[in-house]
Amino acid sequence: MTRNVTAEEQRLRDALSRQNDEICQILGQALGYPWFKDDPKNFPDAAEVDGVCVGDHVAESIAEEAARAIRKLREETQAFSWSAFFLGHTVACLVFVFSYLLLG
């Protein structure tokens, strides 16, 4: 059985579609997806307003990708923080040793 889509249902579908596209564009740009404007051979009239090509992503799938990237960056940042901490202490120890040796 088929039924007609009401104007309100269509308005809501359109709003959800626009929201999905906007989320995909925001996350796609942050993740470094290629811009349409940078491929004039396939998209000759594309401009910055046309955004990035996210393929068949939907908001949920590109959000998962963004979450993985955030987790990876957080882990790398924590590892770097520990390295910087130990490097700082090593430099402080070397300064102390050289000061002691130079000043007696």
Jmol script that loads the backbone (N, CA, C; Angstrom):
load data "model"
ATOM      1  N   MET A   1       0.840  -1.180   0.000  1.00  0.00           N
ATOM      2  CA  MET A   1       0.000   0.000   0.000  1.00  0.00           C
ATOM      3  C   MET A   1       0.886   1.245   0.000  1.00  0.00           C
ATOM      4  N   THR A   2       0.648   2.140  -0.866  1.00  0.00           N
ATOM      5  CA  THR A   2       1.408   3.387  -0.958  1.00  0.00           C
ATOM      6  C   THR A   2       0.564   4.541  -0.451  1.00  0.00           C
ATOM      7  N   ARG A   3       1.236   5.465   0.131  1.00  0.00           N
ATOM      8  CA  ARG A   3       0.508   6.646   0.577  1.00  0.00           C
ATOM      9  C   ARG A   3       1.297   7.874   0.144  1.00  0.00           C
ATOM     10  N   ASN A   4       0.631   8.961   0.068  1.00  0.00           N
ATOM     11  CA  ASN A   4       1.280  10.203  -0.330  1.00  0.00           C
ATOM     12  C   ASN A   4       2.043  10.794   0.854  1.00  0.00           C
ATOM     13  N   VAL A   5       3.187  11.361   0.545  1.00  0.00           N
ATOM     14  CA  VAL A   5       3.979  12.030   1.568  1.00  0.00           C
ATOM     15  C   VAL A   5       3.386  13.418   1.768  1.00  0.00           C
ATOM     16  N   THR A   6       3.129  13.737   3.012  1.00  0.00           N
ATOM     17  CA  THR A   6       2.551  15.051   3.295  1.00  0.00           C
ATOM     18  C   THR A   6       3.620  16.131   3.152  1.00  0.00           C
ATOM     19  N   ALA A   7       3.203  17.350   3.070  1.00  0.00           N
ATOM     20  CA  ALA A   7       4.123  18.472   2.943  1.00  0.00           C
ATOM     21  C   ALA A   7       5.040  18.549   4.164  1.00  0.00           C
ATOM     22  N   GLU A   8       4.503  18.286   5.348  1.00  0.00           N
ATOM     23  CA  GLU A   8       5.306  18.320   6.573  1.00  0.00           C
ATOM     24  C   GLU A   8       6.350  17.212   6.567  1.00  0.00           C
ATOM     25  N   GLU A   9       5.966  16.020   6.130  1.00  0.00           N
ATOM     26  CA  GLU A   9       6.937  14.921   6.049  1.00  0.00           C
ATOM     27  C   GLU A   9       8.045  15.266   5.060  1.00  0.00           C
ATOM     28  N   GLN A  10       7.698  15.850   3.947  1.00  0.00           N
ATOM     29  CA  GLN A  10       8.708  16.226   2.953  1.00  0.00           C
ATOM     30  C   GLN A  10       9.628  17.316   3.494  1.00  0.00           C
ATOM     31  N   ARG A  11       9.059  18.280   4.214  1.00  0.00           N
ATOM     32  CA  ARG A  11       9.863  19.346   4.820  1.00  0.00           C
ATOM     33  C   ARG A  11      10.873  18.753   5.796  1.00  0.00           C
ATOM     34  N   LEU A  12      10.425  17.792   6.617  1.00  0.00           N
ATOM     35  CA  LEU A  12      11.312  17.152   7.584  1.00  0.00           C
ATOM     36  C   LEU A  12      12.400  16.321   6.893  1.00  0.00           C
ATOM     37  N   ARG A  13      12.019  15.609   5.837  1.00  0.00           N
ATOM     38  CA  ARG A  13      13.016  14.834   5.084  1.00  0.00           C
ATOM     39  C   ARG A  13      14.070  15.748   4.482  1.00  0.00           C
ATOM     40  N   ASP A  14      13.629  16.863   3.924  1.00  0.00           N
ATOM     41  CA  ASP A  14      14.572  17.814   3.330  1.00  0.00           C
ATOM     42  C   ASP A  14      15.499  18.399   4.391  1.00  0.00           C
ATOM     43  N   ALA A  15      14.935  18.714   5.553  1.00  0.00           N
ATOM     44  CA  ALA A  15      15.746  19.270   6.638  1.00  0.00           C
ATOM     45  C   ALA A  15      16.783  18.265   7.118  1.00  0.00           C
ATOM     46  N   LEU A  16      16.386  17.016   7.256  1.00  0.00           N
ATOM     47  CA  LEU A  16      17.327  15.974   7.679  1.00  0.00           C
ATOM     48  C   LEU A  16      18.422  15.761   6.636  1.00  0.00           C
ATOM     49  N   SER A  17      18.054  15.829   5.382  1.00  0.00           N
ATOM     50  CA  SER A  17      19.034  15.669   4.315  1.00  0.00           C
ATOM     51  C   SER A  17      20.043  16.813   4.326  1.00  0.00           C
ATOM     52  N   ARG A  18      19.562  18.046   4.510  1.00  0.00           N
ATOM     53  CA  ARG A  18      20.468  19.197   4.587  1.00  0.00           C
ATOM     54  C   ARG A  18      21.390  19.086   5.799  1.00  0.00           C
ATOM     55  N   GLN A  19      20.827  18.642   6.925  1.00  0.00           N
ATOM     56  CA  GLN A  19      21.625  18.485   8.137  1.00  0.00           C
ATOM     57  C   GLN A  19      22.713  17.429   7.926  1.00  0.00           C
ATOM     58  N   ASN A  20      22.358  16.314   7.316  1.00  0.00           N
ATOM     59  CA  ASN A  20      23.325  15.254   7.026  1.00  0.00           C
ATOM     60  C   ASN A  20      24.439  15.791   6.133  1.00  0.00           C
ATOM     61  N   ASP A  21      24.071  16.527   5.086  1.00  0.00           N
ATOM     62  CA  ASP A  21      25.081  17.080   4.175  1.00  0.00           C
ATOM     63  C   ASP A  21      26.002  18.061   4.893  1.00  0.00           C
ATOM     64  N   GLU A  22      25.440  18.891   5.750  1.00  0.00           N
ATOM     65  CA  GLU A  22      26.249  19.875   6.467  1.00  0.00           C
ATOM     66  C   GLU A  22      27.225  19.192   7.417  1.00  0.00           C
ATOM     67  N   ILE A  23      26.763  18.183   8.138  1.00  0.00           N
ATOM     68  CA  ILE A  23      27.647  17.433   9.049  1.00  0.00           C
ATOM     69  C   ILE A  23      28.765  16.768   8.257  1.00  0.00           C
ATOM     70  N   CYS A  24      28.422  16.148   7.143  1.00  0.00           N
ATOM     71  CA  CYS A  24      29.434  15.491   6.310  1.00  0.00           C
ATOM     72  C   CYS A  24      30.457  16.498   5.793  1.00  0.00           C
ATOM     73  N   GLN A  25      30.018  17.694   5.416  1.00  0.00           N
ATOM     74  CA  GLN A  25      30.944  18.709   4.926  1.00  0.00           C
ATOM     75  C   GLN A  25      31.870  19.203   6.025  1.00  0.00           C
ATOM     76  N   ILE A  26      31.328  19.465   7.192  1.00  0.00           N
ATOM     77  CA  ILE A  26      32.150  19.946   8.307  1.00  0.00           C
ATOM     78  C   ILE A  26      33.222  18.916   8.661  1.00  0.00           C
ATOM     79  N   LEU A  27      32.807  17.671   8.823  1.00  0.00           N
ATOM     80  CA  LEU A  27      33.756  16.627   9.204  1.00  0.00           C
ATOM     81  C   LEU A  27      34.686  16.268   8.048  1.00  0.00           C
ATOM     82  N   GLY A  28      34.159  16.247   6.836  1.00  0.00           N
ATOM     83  CA  GLY A  28      34.989  15.945   5.668  1.00  0.00           C
ATOM     84  C   GLY A  28      36.104  16.961   5.488  1.00  0.00           C
ATOM     85  N   GLN A  29      35.786  18.235   5.687  1.00  0.00           N
ATOM     86  CA  GLN A  29      36.817  19.273   5.591  1.00  0.00           C
ATOM     87  C   GLN A  29      37.851  19.105   6.698  1.00  0.00           C
ATOM     88  N   ALA A  30      37.399  18.832   7.908  1.00  0.00           N
ATOM     89  CA  ALA A  30      38.326  18.650   9.034  1.00  0.00           C
ATOM     90  C   ALA A  30      39.225  17.429   8.829  1.00  0.00           C
ATOM     91  N   LEU A  31      38.696  16.403   8.173  1.00  0.00           N
ATOM     92  CA  LEU A  31      39.468  15.177   7.942  1.00  0.00           C
ATOM     93  C   LEU A  31      40.339  15.263   6.692  1.00  0.00           C
ATOM     94  N   GLY A  32      40.223  16.361   5.950  1.00  0.00           N
ATOM     95  CA  GLY A  32      41.081  16.550   4.783  1.00  0.00           C
ATOM     96  C   GLY A  32      40.594  15.907   3.505  1.00  0.00           C
ATOM     97  N   TYR A  33      39.296  15.718   3.380  1.00  0.00           N
ATOM     98  CA  TYR A  33      38.752  15.157   2.136  1.00  0.00           C
ATOM     99  C   TYR A  33      39.012  16.121   0.988  1.00  0.00           C
ATOM    100  N   PRO A  34      39.112  15.616  -0.247  1.00  0.00           N
ATOM    101  CA  PRO A  34      39.433  16.489  -1.390  1.00  0.00           C
ATOM    102  C   PRO A  34      38.270  17.422  -1.757  1.00  0.00           C
ATOM    103  N   TRP A  35      38.645  18.639  -2.120  1.00  0.00           N
ATOM    104  CA  TRP A  35      37.660  19.636  -2.532  1.00  0.00           C
ATOM    105  C   TRP A  35      37.251  19.389  -3.983  1.00  0.00           C
ATOM    106  N   PHE A  36      35.971  19.604  -4.265  1.00  0.00           N
ATOM    107  CA  PHE A  36      35.491  19.518  -5.646  1.00  0.00           C
ATOM    108  C   PHE A  36      36.228  20.534  -6.519  1.00  0.00           C
ATOM    109  N   LYS A  37      36.459  21.733  -5.980  1.00  0.00           N
ATOM    110  CA  LYS A  37      37.091  22.812  -6.745  1.00  0.00           C
ATOM    111  C   LYS A  37      38.513  22.464  -7.169  1.00  0.00           C
ATOM    112  N   ASP A  38      39.145  21.522  -6.477  1.00  0.00           N
ATOM    113  CA  ASP A  38      40.517  21.147  -6.797  1.00  0.00           C
ATOM    114  C   ASP A  38      40.609  20.084  -7.889  1.00  0.00           C
ATOM    115  N   ASP A  39      39.470  19.697  -8.432  1.00  0.00           N
ATOM    116  CA  ASP A  39      39.433  18.711  -9.518  1.00  0.00           C
ATOM    117  C   ASP A  39      38.644  19.287 -10.698  1.00  0.00           C
ATOM    118  N   PRO A  40      39.233  20.291 -11.380  1.00  0.00           N
ATOM    119  CA  PRO A  40      38.493  20.954 -12.463  1.00  0.00           C
ATOM    120  C   PRO A  40      38.204  20.050 -13.656  1.00  0.00           C
ATOM    121  N   LYS A  41      38.970  18.978 -13.797  1.00  0.00           N
ATOM    122  CA  LYS A  41      38.723  18.065 -14.911  1.00  0.00           C
ATOM    123  C   LYS A  41      37.344  17.412 -14.759  1.00  0.00           C
ATOM    124  N   ASN A  42      37.031  16.938 -13.552  1.00  0.00           N
ATOM    125  CA  ASN A  42      35.754  16.273 -13.309  1.00  0.00           C
ATOM    126  C   ASN A  42      34.655  17.226 -12.848  1.00  0.00           C
ATOM    127  N   PHE A  43      35.043  18.350 -12.240  1.00  0.00           N
ATOM    128  CA  PHE A  43      34.071  19.316 -11.725  1.00  0.00           C
ATOM    129  C   PHE A  43      34.490  20.717 -12.183  1.00  0.00           C
ATOM    130  N   PRO A  44      34.320  21.019 -13.479  1.00  0.00           N
ATOM    131  CA  PRO A  44      34.869  22.254 -14.049  1.00  0.00           C
ATOM    132  C   PRO A  44      34.318  23.546 -13.441  1.00  0.00           C
ATOM    133  N   ASP A  45      33.107  23.554 -12.987  1.00  0.00           N
ATOM    134  CA  ASP A  45      32.524  24.789 -12.460  1.00  0.00           C
ATOM    135  C   ASP A  45      32.454  24.810 -10.938  1.00  0.00           C
ATOM    136  N   ALA A  46      33.141  23.882 -10.287  1.00  0.00           N
ATOM    137  CA  ALA A  46      33.060  23.790  -8.826  1.00  0.00           C
ATOM    138  C   ALA A  46      33.784  24.961  -8.173  1.00  0.00           C
ATOM    139  N   ALA A  47      33.219  25.387  -7.058  1.00  0.00           N
ATOM    140  CA  ALA A  47      33.805  26.467  -6.271  1.00  0.00           C
ATOM    141  C   ALA A  47      33.902  25.994  -4.820  1.00  0.00           C
ATOM    142  N   GLU A  48      34.490  26.816  -3.978  1.00  0.00           N
ATOM    143  CA  GLU A  48      34.651  26.439  -2.572  1.00  0.00           C
ATOM    144  C   GLU A  48      33.308  26.142  -1.922  1.00  0.00           C
ATOM    145  N   VAL A  49      32.285  26.853  -2.340  1.00  0.00           N
ATOM    146  CA  VAL A  49      30.951  26.667  -1.754  1.00  0.00           C
ATOM    147  C   VAL A  49      30.415  25.250  -1.996  1.00  0.00           C
ATOM    148  N   ASP A  50      30.955  24.554  -2.994  1.00  0.00           N
ATOM    149  CA  ASP A  50      30.507  23.187  -3.295  1.00  0.00           C
ATOM    150  C   ASP A  50      31.073  22.168  -2.309  1.00  0.00           C
ATOM    151  N   GLY A  51      32.106  22.563  -1.561  1.00  0.00           N
ATOM    152  CA  GLY A  51      32.607  21.710  -0.498  1.00  0.00           C
ATOM    153  C   GLY A  51      33.542  20.610  -0.944  1.00  0.00           C
ATOM    154  N   VAL A  52      33.568  19.556  -0.116  1.00  0.00           N
ATOM    155  CA  VAL A  52      34.472  18.435  -0.332  1.00  0.00           C
ATOM    156  C   VAL A  52      33.682  17.196  -0.746  1.00  0.00           C
ATOM    157  N   CYS A  53      34.391  16.271  -1.366  1.00  0.00           N
ATOM    158  CA  CYS A  53      33.769  15.023  -1.817  1.00  0.00           C
ATOM    159  C   CYS A  53      33.907  13.985  -0.708  1.00  0.00           C
ATOM    160  N   VAL A  54      32.788  13.624  -0.096  1.00  0.00           N
ATOM    161  CA  VAL A  54      32.818  12.646   0.996  1.00  0.00           C
ATOM    162  C   VAL A  54      32.348  11.270   0.542  1.00  0.00           C
ATOM    163  N   GLY A  55      32.151  11.113  -0.749  1.00  0.00           N
ATOM    164  CA  GLY A  55      31.729   9.809  -1.258  1.00  0.00           C
ATOM    165  C   GLY A  55      30.363   9.414  -0.750  1.00  0.00           C
ATOM    166  N   ASP A  56      30.232   8.161  -0.336  1.00  0.00           N
ATOM    167  CA  ASP A  56      28.923   7.678   0.113  1.00  0.00           C
ATOM    168  C   ASP A  56      28.761   7.741   1.623  1.00  0.00           C
ATOM    169  N   HIS A  57      29.583   8.577   2.278  1.00  0.00           N
ATOM    170  CA  HIS A  57      29.447   8.749   3.727  1.00  0.00           C
ATOM    171  C   HIS A  57      28.098   9.368   4.081  1.00  0.00           C
ATOM    172  N   VAL A  58      27.628   8.998   5.248  1.00  0.00           N
ATOM    173  CA  VAL A  58      26.514   9.688   5.896  1.00  0.00           C
ATOM    174  C   VAL A  58      27.066  10.223   7.210  1.00  0.00           C
ATOM    175  N   ALA A  59      26.298  11.051   7.896  1.00  0.00           N
ATOM    176  CA  ALA A  59      26.793  11.697   9.108  1.00  0.00           C
ATOM    177  C   ALA A  59      27.382  10.694  10.093  1.00  0.00           C
ATOM    178  N   GLU A  60      26.711   9.579  10.291  1.00  0.00           N
ATOM    179  CA  GLU A  60      27.173   8.600  11.282  1.00  0.00           C
ATOM    180  C   GLU A  60      28.504   7.974  10.888  1.00  0.00           C
ATOM    181  N   SER A  61      28.663   7.634   9.615  1.00  0.00           N
ATOM    182  CA  SER A  61      29.894   6.952   9.210  1.00  0.00           C
ATOM    183  C   SER A  61      31.095   7.900   9.223  1.00  0.00           C
ATOM    184  N   ILE A  62      30.889   9.141   8.821  1.00  0.00           N
ATOM    185  CA  ILE A  62      32.014  10.077   8.838  1.00  0.00           C
ATOM    186  C   ILE A  62      32.320  10.520  10.264  1.00  0.00           C
ATOM    187  N   ALA A  63      31.312  10.526  11.138  1.00  0.00           N
ATOM    188  CA  ALA A  63      31.546  10.820  12.553  1.00  0.00           C
ATOM    189  C   ALA A  63      32.388   9.709  13.190  1.00  0.00           C
ATOM    190  N   GLU A  64      32.156   8.469  12.800  1.00  0.00           N
ATOM    191  CA  GLU A  64      32.981   7.351  13.296  1.00  0.00           C
ATOM    192  C   GLU A  64      34.434   7.538  12.872  1.00  0.00           C
ATOM    193  N   GLU A  65      34.636   7.938  11.612  1.00  0.00           N
ATOM    194  CA  GLU A  65      35.991   8.170  11.124  1.00  0.00           C
ATOM    195  C   GLU A  65      36.651   9.316  11.903  1.00  0.00           C
ATOM    196  N   ALA A  66      35.902  10.375  12.145  1.00  0.00           N
ATOM    197  CA  ALA A  66      36.439  11.509  12.909  1.00  0.00           C
ATOM    198  C   ALA A  66      36.788  11.084  14.335  1.00  0.00           C
ATOM    199  N   ALA A  67      35.945  10.262  14.932  1.00  0.00           N
ATOM    200  CA  ALA A  67      36.213   9.786  16.298  1.00  0.00           C
ATOM    201  C   ALA A  67      37.498   8.956  16.337  1.00  0.00           C
ATOM    202  N   ARG A  68      37.704   8.115  15.333  1.00  0.00           N
ATOM    203  CA  ARG A  68      38.954   7.325  15.279  1.00  0.00           C
ATOM    204  C   ARG A  68      40.163   8.258  15.162  1.00  0.00           C
ATOM    205  N   ALA A  69      40.042   9.275  14.325  1.00  0.00           N
ATOM    206  CA  ALA A  69      41.153  10.224  14.149  1.00  0.00           C
ATOM    207  C   ALA A  69      41.429  10.980  15.444  1.00  0.00           C
ATOM    208  N   ILE A  70      40.388  11.366  16.166  1.00  0.00           N
ATOM    209  CA  ILE A  70      40.557  12.075  17.433  1.00  0.00           C
ATOM    210  C   ILE A  70      41.247  11.178  18.453  1.00  0.00           C
ATOM    211  N   ARG A  71      40.795   9.909  18.536  1.00  0.00           N
ATOM    212  CA  ARG A  71      41.431   8.974  19.471  1.00  0.00           C
ATOM    213  C   ARG A  71      42.918   8.810  19.152  1.00  0.00           C
ATOM    214  N   LYS A  72      43.239   8.649  17.868  1.00  0.00           N
ATOM    215  CA  LYS A  72      44.632   8.462  17.454  1.00  0.00           C
ATOM    216  C   LYS A  72      45.465   9.693  17.809  1.00  0.00           C
ATOM    217  N   LEU A  73      44.946  10.881  17.534  1.00  0.00           N
ATOM    218  CA  LEU A  73      45.675  12.106  17.864  1.00  0.00           C
ATOM    219  C   LEU A  73      45.853  12.263  19.371  1.00  0.00           C
ATOM    220  N   ARG A  74      44.823  11.893  20.128  1.00  0.00           N
ATOM    221  CA  ARG A  74      44.923  11.978  21.594  1.00  0.00           C
ATOM    222  C   ARG A  74      46.024  11.049  22.098  1.00  0.00           C
ATOM    223  N   GLU A  75      46.081   9.822  21.562  1.00  0.00           N
ATOM    224  CA  GLU A  75      47.117   8.874  21.970  1.00  0.00           C
ATOM    225  C   GLU A  75      48.508   9.395  21.601  1.00  0.00           C
ATOM    226  N   GLU A  76      48.634   9.951  20.391  1.00  0.00           N
ATOM    227  CA  GLU A  76      49.927  10.482  19.957  1.00  0.00           C
ATOM    228  C   GLU A  76      50.338  11.677  20.811  1.00  0.00           C
ATOM    229  N   THR A  77      49.379  12.512  21.169  1.00  0.00           N
ATOM    230  CA  THR A  77      49.666  13.679  22.000  1.00  0.00           C
ATOM    231  C   THR A  77      50.129  13.250  23.384  1.00  0.00           C
ATOM    232  N   GLN A  78      49.468  12.239  23.958  1.00  0.00           N
ATOM    233  CA  GLN A  78      49.867  11.748  25.273  1.00  0.00           C
ATOM    234  C   GLN A  78      51.276  11.167  25.225  1.00  0.00           C
ATOM    235  N   ALA A  79      51.569  10.420  24.167  1.00  0.00           N
ATOM    236  CA  ALA A  79      52.908   9.839  24.027  1.00  0.00           C
ATOM    237  C   ALA A  79      53.941  10.954  23.879  1.00  0.00           C
ATOM    238  N   PHE A  80      53.619  11.981  23.106  1.00  0.00           N
ATOM    239  CA  PHE A  80      54.525  13.105  22.928  1.00  0.00           C
ATOM    240  C   PHE A  80      54.729  13.849  24.244  1.00  0.00           C
ATOM    241  N   SER A  81      53.664  14.001  25.015  1.00  0.00           N
ATOM    242  CA  SER A  81      53.769  14.700  26.302  1.00  0.00           C
ATOM    243  C   SER A  81      54.753  13.994  27.222  1.00  0.00           C
ATOM    244  N   TRP A  82      54.661  12.664  27.273  1.00  0.00           N
ATOM    245  CA  TRP A  82      55.609  11.913  28.109  1.00  0.00           C
ATOM    246  C   TRP A  82      57.025  12.065  27.596  1.00  0.00           C
ATOM    247  N   SER A  83      57.206  12.041  26.272  1.00  0.00           N
ATOM    248  CA  SER A  83      58.547  12.212  25.702  1.00  0.00           C
ATOM    249  C   SER A  83      59.103  13.583  26.050  1.00  0.00           C
ATOM    250  N   ALA A  84      58.258  14.613  25.934  1.00  0.00           N
ATOM    251  CA  ALA A  84      58.698  15.969  26.257  1.00  0.00           C
ATOM    252  C   ALA A  84      59.037  16.092  27.744  1.00  0.00           C
ATOM    253  N   PHE A  85      58.249  15.433  28.578  1.00  0.00           N
ATOM    254  CA  PHE A  85      58.502  15.442  30.019  1.00  0.00           C
ATOM    255  C   PHE A  85      59.881  14.867  30.321  1.00  0.00           C
ATOM    256  N   PHE A  86      60.175  13.686  29.773  1.00  0.00           N
ATOM    257  CA  PHE A  86      61.464  13.052  30.026  1.00  0.00           C
ATOM    258  C   PHE A  86      62.602  13.845  29.400  1.00  0.00           C
ATOM    259  N   LEU A  87      62.381  14.412  28.226  1.00  0.00           N
ATOM    260  CA  LEU A  87      63.407  15.222  27.589  1.00  0.00           C
ATOM    261  C   LEU A  87      63.713  16.446  28.448  1.00  0.00           C
ATOM    262  N   GLY A  88      62.676  17.072  28.969  1.00  0.00           N
ATOM    263  CA  GLY A  88      62.868  18.237  29.832  1.00  0.00           C
ATOM    264  C   GLY A  88      63.693  17.898  31.060  1.00  0.00           C
ATOM    265  N   HIS A  89      63.404  16.772  31.678  1.00  0.00           N
ATOM    266  CA  HIS A  89      64.170  16.347  32.856  1.00  0.00           C
ATOM    267  C   HIS A  89      65.599  15.992  32.494  1.00  0.00           C
ATOM    268  N   THR A  90      65.777  15.403  31.324  1.00  0.00           N
ATOM    269  CA  THR A  90      67.129  15.053  30.879  1.00  0.00           C
ATOM    270  C   THR A  90      67.948  16.322  30.664  1.00  0.00           C
ATOM    271  N   VAL A  91      67.353  17.309  30.019  1.00  0.00           N
ATOM    272  CA  VAL A  91      68.055  18.582  29.790  1.00  0.00           C
ATOM    273  C   VAL A  91      68.390  19.236  31.128  1.00  0.00           C
ATOM    274  N   ALA A  92      67.455  19.225  32.057  1.00  0.00           N
ATOM    275  CA  ALA A  92      67.708  19.821  33.372  1.00  0.00           C
ATOM    276  C   ALA A  92      68.874  19.120  34.072  1.00  0.00           C
ATOM    277  N   CYS A  93      68.914  17.817  33.974  1.00  0.00           N
ATOM    278  CA  CYS A  93      70.014  17.054  34.588  1.00  0.00           C
ATOM    279  C   CYS A  93      71.343  17.389  33.920  1.00  0.00           C
ATOM    280  N   LEU A  94      71.347  17.506  32.595  1.00  0.00           N
ATOM    281  CA  LEU A  94      72.576  17.843  31.874  1.00  0.00           C
ATOM    282  C   LEU A  94      73.056  19.237  32.248  1.00  0.00           C
ATOM    283  N   VAL A  95      72.137  20.182  32.361  1.00  0.00           N
ATOM    284  CA  VAL A  95      72.511  21.539  32.768  1.00  0.00           C
ATOM    285  C   VAL A  95      73.139  21.502  34.150  1.00  0.00           C
ATOM    286  N   PHE A  96      72.541  20.751  35.040  1.00  0.00           N
ATOM    287  CA  PHE A  96      73.085  20.627  36.403  1.00  0.00           C
ATOM    288  C   PHE A  96      74.489  20.034  36.366  1.00  0.00           C
ATOM    289  N   VAL A  97      74.685  18.969  35.613  1.00  0.00           N
ATOM    290  CA  VAL A  97      75.985  18.293  35.537  1.00  0.00           C
ATOM    291  C   VAL A  97      77.026  19.230  34.935  1.00  0.00           C
ATOM    292  N   PHE A  98      76.693  19.890  33.821  1.00  0.00           N
ATOM    293  CA  PHE A  98      77.649  20.800  33.194  1.00  0.00           C
ATOM    294  C   PHE A  98      77.966  21.983  34.114  1.00  0.00           C
ATOM    295  N   SER A  99      76.964  22.500  34.805  1.00  0.00           N
ATOM    296  CA  SER A  99      77.191  23.596  35.756  1.00  0.00           C
ATOM    297  C   SER A  99      78.134  23.148  36.855  1.00  0.00           C
ATOM    298  N   TYR A 100      77.918  21.971  37.368  1.00  0.00           N
ATOM    299  CA  TYR A 100      78.758  21.425  38.435  1.00  0.00           C
ATOM    300  C   TYR A 100      80.182  21.247  37.956  1.00  0.00           C
ATOM    301  N   LEU A 101      80.345  20.719  36.717  1.00  0.00           N
ATOM    302  CA  LEU A 101      81.675  20.482  36.183  1.00  0.00           C
ATOM    303  C   LEU A 101      82.394  21.799  35.871  1.00  0.00           C
ATOM    304  N   LEU A 102      81.669  22.797  35.363  1.00  0.00           N
ATOM    305  CA  LEU A 102      82.285  24.056  35.015  1.00  0.00           C
ATOM    306  C   LEU A 102      82.584  24.922  36.229  1.00  0.00           C
ATOM    307  N   LEU A 103      81.707  24.868  37.206  1.00  0.00           N
ATOM    308  CA  LEU A 103      81.867  25.725  38.373  1.00  0.00           C
ATOM    309  C   LEU A 103      82.617  25.038  39.504  1.00  0.00           C
ATOM    310  N   GLY A 104      82.726  23.759  39.377  1.00  0.00           N
ATOM    311  CA  GLY A 104      83.496  22.994  40.352  1.00  0.00           C
ATOM    312  C   GLY A 104      82.760  22.637  41.547  1.00  0.00           C
TER     313      GLY A 104
END
end "model"
wireframe off; spacefill off
backbone 0.3
color backbone group
